[in-house]
Amino acid sequence: SGTLRCSAPDFPPSELALVNSAPACRRSRAVAKMCKSEAQRRVILGILALQGAFEEHEACFRGLPEELVNKLDIRQVRTVEELEACDSLVIPGGESTTMKIIAGTDSFMDCLRRYVLGGAATDGTSRPAHPVWGTCAGCILLSQKVVNGFGGGGGLAGMAGIESEAKRCKYGEQVGGLDITTCRNFFGRQTESFEAPVSADDPTLQADPAARKAFADFPAVFIRAPAILNAAEGVRVLARVRHPSQAAKSDDDGGAAVAAASDMIMVTCFHPELGTDLRVHQYFVEEFVLKKGLAVA
């Protein structure tokens, strides 16, 4: 039909003018070529789908504003080949030991470590570190050091790390990459799970208004959650939370650290994918995927 016209908002006006002035038969081919070119320019955002809340993460990303979603190619990742095709990655909440068991069956863990830290890909080429976000179990996997809260909830009781040397995970070390110390089950076990708003008032965020906007008063879901005990220089603490049992106290430094980031890695101890507030997902896309994922593409 001679009425076919291209009006894709992301295409340069000069290209649109050339396409729309062409005969209909050529216009269809030109539109198809431009759409293919646009798809190739999309940043591939992978979601590790070995175990955990990967479908919930995908739904959140697809619920972002259309102008952001149109820049993404969102994929579930289960194989080394799928991982190495990604420009950025999300490691979802779930169970970190289970993820290590599943990933370890085909050396996936080694490839994931090289993906996060940088190193040789399976084809022998050297790849840079990629932007990665880990939630809950993903936070544990990306932490440089992990300790255990004695008996569950020991972190909250000031007993973090008592079992750290005696209870090493027999399924291998975590991936690492973010220079933080994280305590497993900091707030307690499954029955001590809770919801609470987090704060974004840490001094390290003074120069990051986008992070403050994304995390301020975010309604966070904590399920057998870890917490960040220490963050090295160069790591920004994005959010803190006061456990409901300590909400009335005012003699601490704002609560436990529950989100942090470096230049390439972001972690949250809570589950943004289990709510309807998409600010943290949007922050990761805008500040990590689109800015840094393109750089390594």
N, C-alpha and C positions, 0 to 999 in steps of 0.2 A: 504494500500500500504506500502511496505517496505521502501519507500523513505521519509516517513513523519519524519521530524526532527524539534526539538524545538530550536529556536535561539533568544528567547526573551531577549533583552539587560539588563533588570532589574533583571533577575534571577541569583543567584550565579553560578559561573562556575562549582562547584562541583555537583550541582543539574542538570545542563544541561548535564554534562558528563554521569551521571547515566541514565537519560532519553534517551539520544541518543544511548546508548549502549544496551537498552532493545529491545526485540522483538517488531515488529510493533504493534501487538494486545495490548500489555501492554503499548507501547509508547503512544498511543492515550489516554488511560485512565490517564496516568501520566501527559501528557500535559494538559488535561482538569482539573485535580486536581490542578496542579500548577497555572493555569490561575485563577481558583476559589480562590486559596489562595492569589494570587496577588490582585484580586479584593477586597478581604476582607481587605487587608492592605492599600487600598487607603483611603485618607482623604476625608471625606464627606464635601463638600463646598456647603452650602445652599445659595440660593438667594431668599429673601423675595419677593413673587410674588402676594401681595395683590393689588398693584397699582404702577404705575411708570415704569421706564426704566429697568425692570428686564431682558427682552429678550436681550437688548443691552449689559448688563453686561455679560450674559451667552455667547453671541457670542464673546466677548472680551476674556474671560477666555479660551474658546475653541480655540482661535487663538494664544495662547501662544505656545512656543516651545514644541514639542512633548514630550520631557523628563519630562516636568512639568505636562502637561495635563494627561499623563499616571499615575501620582501619585494622581490624583483627581477623585472623584466621584461627579460630579456637578449636583445639583438638585434644582428645583424650590420648594419653601416652601409656603404652604397655610394653613396648619393645625398644631395644637399643636404637634401631633405625628410626623409629618415631621420635625418640628423644633427641637424636642428633639433628633432626630436621627443624627443631624448635629454636626460636630466637629468645624465648623466655619461658619460665616454668613455674607452676604452682605445685607444692607438695602439700596435700590436704591433711586435715585432722583425721585421726583413726587410731592405730596402735603402732608405735614406732618399731617395736620388736617384730610384730607381724610383717610390717613392710620390709624389714631387713631380711626376714626368712624368705619371703617371696622373691625379693630382688636378688638375693644371693644365689638362687638356684641356677642362674645363667650368667653370672658375673655382671648383672645389671648394676649392682652397687658400685663396682669399680668405674663403670662408664658414667654413672650419675655423679660420682666424686669428681671425675675429670670435667664433666659438664659444668659443675658448680665452681670449681677451683681453677679451671683452665688446664689444658694438657692435650695430649695426642688423642685424636678421634680414632675410630676403628679403621679408617682409611689411611691412617698414618699422618695426616695433616695436623698441624698444631692449631688448636682452637682457643679463643680467649674465654675468660670466665663470663658466665651469662647472668642476667637478672633473674633472681629466684625469690619466691615468697613461700615460707613455710608456716602453716597454722597448726598449733598444738603439737601433735606428733611430728609434723614437719619442722616445727621450731626446735624440737629435741634433736632431730637428725642434722640440722644445720648449725647447731651449737658446737663451739670448739671444745667445751668441756661440759660433762653432764654428771650430776651427783644425785643421790637419792634422799628423799625425806624419810627419816626413820619411821617405819610403820605406817606410812601414808599420812600426809598432813603434817609431817615433822618440820617442814620448812616454815610453816606458819607458826609453829611452836618454838622456832629458833633452833631446831635440831637438824638442819639440812646438812647432808654430807656424811653423817655418821656411818652409813652403810656403803659409802661410795667406793671404797677400796675392796670391801669384801664381796660386793655384789656386782661384779663386772658382767656385762652382757655377753653370754657365750656365743652370740651370733655376730660378733664383730663390733668394731667401732662405728660411731655415727659418721656422716659425711663431713661435718665441720664446715668451716668457711667464715662464719661470723664469730668474732672474738668475744664471746660471752660465756658465762658459766650459768647453766640452767639446772634447776632442781625439779626432778620428776615429782608428780603428785604433791606439789607444794601445798596445796590447800586441802588435800585429803583425797579419799577415793571416790568412787562413783556416787555414793550416797551423800557426799559433801559437795556435789556440784551446785552451782549457783549462777544467778544472773545479777549483774551490777553495772552501772555506768562507769566508764574509765575517764581519767583526767588526762589532759595533754598540757601540763604546766611545767614540765621539766625544763631546766635552764638550757639544755642542749638543743631545744627546739626554737629558741629565740629567732634564729635566722631561717626558720622553715615554716612560714605561715600556712603553706599547703597542708603540712602534716598536722598542725594544730587544728585546722579546719576539719580535717578528715577524722581525727580521733577524739576531739573534745566532746565529752558526754556521750560517747558512743555506747549504745546498749549492748554490752558484751555477754556472751554465753560461755561459762567456764565448766568444762566437763572433765573431771579428774585431771585438772590442768596443772601444767608446770608454771614456774615463775623464773624470772631472770635475777640471779643473785649479784652478778658483777658484769659490767660492760667496760671493755678496754677503751683506751683513747681512740677516737675516730668513729666510735659507735654511738649513734643517737638513741636515747630512750624516748620512744614515741608515745608511750602511754603507761599509766600506773593505775592500780585499783586498790581500794580498801575492801577487805573481806567484810561481808555484812556483820560478822561478829565483832569487828573492830571499827565499824563505821563512825562510832561516836568519839573515837580517840583523835586527838589532835597533836600528839607529841612525837609523831614520826615524820618522815620526809615525803609524805604524800601517798604512801602505800607501796605495794610490791610492783616492780617493773614487769609489765606484761606485753610489751611490744618494743621492738628495737630495729635499727637499720644501719647498714653501712652504705657505701656507694652502690653496691650491686645486690645486696641481700636484705630482705625484710622478713621479720618473723613476728607472729602474734601468738600469744599463749592461749587466746580465746578463739572462738569460732564465728567470724563475721558472716560466713556462708549460711548460718542457721537462722539468720534474721532477715528483715526486710530493708534495713539500712544499708545502702550500697556505697557509702562514702569511702570505706577502706579499699574496696575493690577498684573504685574509680581512681583513688590515689595511686594504687599500684600500677594501673594502666598508664596514667598520665605521667607519673614521675619515674617509673622504671621501664615498663614495656615499650612505650613509644619513644622515650628519650634514649634509653640505653640498649633496648633490644634491637633498634635499627642500627646502632653503632657496631654491633657484632654480627649483623645479618650478612 
